[in-house]
């Protein structure tokens, strides 16, 4: 039986979703006729067509294993922009707050969720419910209930033989992976303390419009829609902390605030916190999103016999009695996304639905939320208190179109 | 059949095969001229085999057959067989370079019952850089090329082929039929690791051996293997895998007194720059038979 006839017999959707795909799915070469080529690819819907959404759509297409067939964004101009670039039918370019429901109703096998973090839990849960594979940008939620929703959606996906991948770029890098593995094995001895930093200039500007549509367009400035910089961006470094320590923090204490931006609904300019981990391990965390350099995401964790040092798009190494020279990680921002896009396709083809990226993503997301609560309240907050409080963030979007 | 049953079955099958080889006890295969300074013994409950210093090798080596070489290293015969290499995704402490897959070992080999001691290293190499010092402490602070040199010197002295084990041979011997993360008993019974070692090496064979009589496969000194390291363990079904042809790091197995328990699991893989002589890495050697016939002498 040739590939084409097998595809036809099984039915393309069942072919992509079922365990049978593991042994038989093959991405056909572009040289083959267009109809056959299209049938061999994963039909992808893009939810969120802003800066990163339109950028990552290109990477999905470049991978060769996907065909972008649908897209959605609150703003029609953004959805239409992606649709025009990728030659989608206008009927498959959706707008409004419920754009994701329309994307899910299109003939898609998988969705990439790149909308503002505030919306991601509901969108991911709906996608899994609809039987779609999910590729989700980080962070996956802005609050504890959102993390709980993602955790459940990941498990549900596994039960439905669906892939759910969270796109953390650092975890794909060979130097990070090897260095973290060695630290976890004991090559730097017992962990003692560490520092982690995430510093950048203004990314989303200084001002937040008052109206709903204005906020949706500048969602990165809204502390609820984005989760604030500690959840939306600083999670990169906090994820590395929890990865190295392989545990969630017990508590956090510290501060944060605004010197450059103004307004209660606006994101903080900075956070300074201490996270307390099991076995008395302490991590000093510092972030900034204003001004000028030195910039970067970096972590240093000291052990009794050495230290692990990591720099996003820089050097990763281990110092001490069992050194590891590592190397420079290169363009993780793009290389990591490319790697995750490839892994997503491979996992779908192979029926690999352990969805191993979900639990550590939930853990680091909650860690970021813990730090935010501690900074907002100015009090020491324990993990258990945060979980018990189960605070849900709500942004009034009256005036926005459905 | 689940993984545990499968590995167990393979292990038992291997032992039975080895026992059968021993049971036939064909003296005609004993070489006329015994290798110099090699002593051989049979397991107490096993079939007859020649014993005593300077005597012949076991006629038909099988599981449980033992011998002692010129520097006092005790070797045990590991018969050919199949096993499940790597770990299940649910195994606590695993890393993602341990993809479980079936491996076939087509040739039996002799493997040292313990890590090479400092006294044995001193006899062969004429020096000992390990710290702390102790005759029965594992040799350490030795690079991968020095470990290979140790094998070469022993080979030249005895006319046999001493080598570092491939990581497949190492894990096959370590598991000795067990699918569990630690073979031979509970972790504390079989391993010196960071949380029970006082963060220092201990005399070899201070812990229980595994089912095939091998000590300290988990912990004490980590052990250089022959292979270059690559994250991907290879095809779903591999025959005598020996690692990639290119790479920068050499595989190290077993974890050490300075590693956490997770690094001492049967499936745990580590890699280090071969030029680094580290205080936690030593070696265990094997003797490969000259002939693919497992009944031939090494």
Interface residues (C-beta under 8 A of the other chain):
Chain A: X174 X177 X178 X181 X182 X184 X185 X186 X187 X189 X190 X305 X321 X322 X323 X324 X325 X354 X356
Chain B: X89 X95 X96 X97 X194 X199 X231 X255 X258 X259 X260 X262 X263 X268 X270 X271 X272 X273 X276 X278 X279 X280
